[in-house]
Structures are given as C-alpha cells and as structure tokens.
Amino acid sequence: MWAEGGAWHVHDLDSANGTFVNRTRVEVSMALPQSSELRFHANGPTVSVYIDTPMATRVS
C-alpha cells in the first residue's frame, strides 16, 4: 500500500492466491475507496480499511 496523488493504492506482487478489494481481485494496482475490505486470498484473512480525510483548514 502507498499514498499517491491524494489517494491510497494497493498493488498485488503477482501472488498465487491474490489480493482482493471489496471482493474484486487486484490485477496489478488499484486505488482504495474510502471504506473497503482488503482480503488476502479469496477466502483468506481480511483487513477493514477506512481512509480518514482531514477536515479543510480555515485561515482567519
């Protein structure tokens, strides 16, 4: 996972069992939605991901 251009991305390193975001297999790389389920193998362990966006800064 890495952050780029204001979004978080995940990349599958050609794994045998696959990496899935919300049950969609990551073929190479994909941007993560704000709330998602990251799964390793179709029936494997999962990690719930929530990307918190900071509130806008106000200058007075």
N, C-alpha and C positions, 0 to 999 in steps of 0.2 A: 504494500500500500504506500502511496505517496500523494502529496498535495501539489497541485499544479494549476495555474490559471484560475484560482478561486474554488477549485473542486478537488475532492479526494478520488483517487483512482485505485483500481486493483488490477494486478497482472498475474496471469497463470503462467508458470515457468514450464509449460509442456508436461504437466503432471499426468500420471497414469490414471488417477481417479477423478481429476477435475476439481475446479473451483467454481462455485455457483453463487450468484447474487439473486436473491428472491426467486430461486428455482430455475434461473436461466444460466446455462453454462457459459463461463467466461472463455471465449475462444482465444483471445490474445490479451487485450486490456479493455476496461470499461470504467466509466465514471460511476461513482456510487451515488444513489439517490440519498436524500436527507435521512431517510429511515430505511434500513434494509436488513436482510438476514444474509450473512456470509456463511456459506457451508463448504466444508471440505469433504468431497466425495458425495455422491447423490444421496446417500443415507448416513453420512458422517456427522461429526460434531458441527455445531453451529455457533456463530457469534452474532449477537444482535448489535447493529451499528446505528447510532444516531449522531448525525453531524450537527453540532450546535453552531448556529451562525450568530456572531456577535451583533449586538444592537448598534445602530448607527450612532456615531459620535456627534454630539451637538456642540457647536462652538458659540459662545455668547460674548 
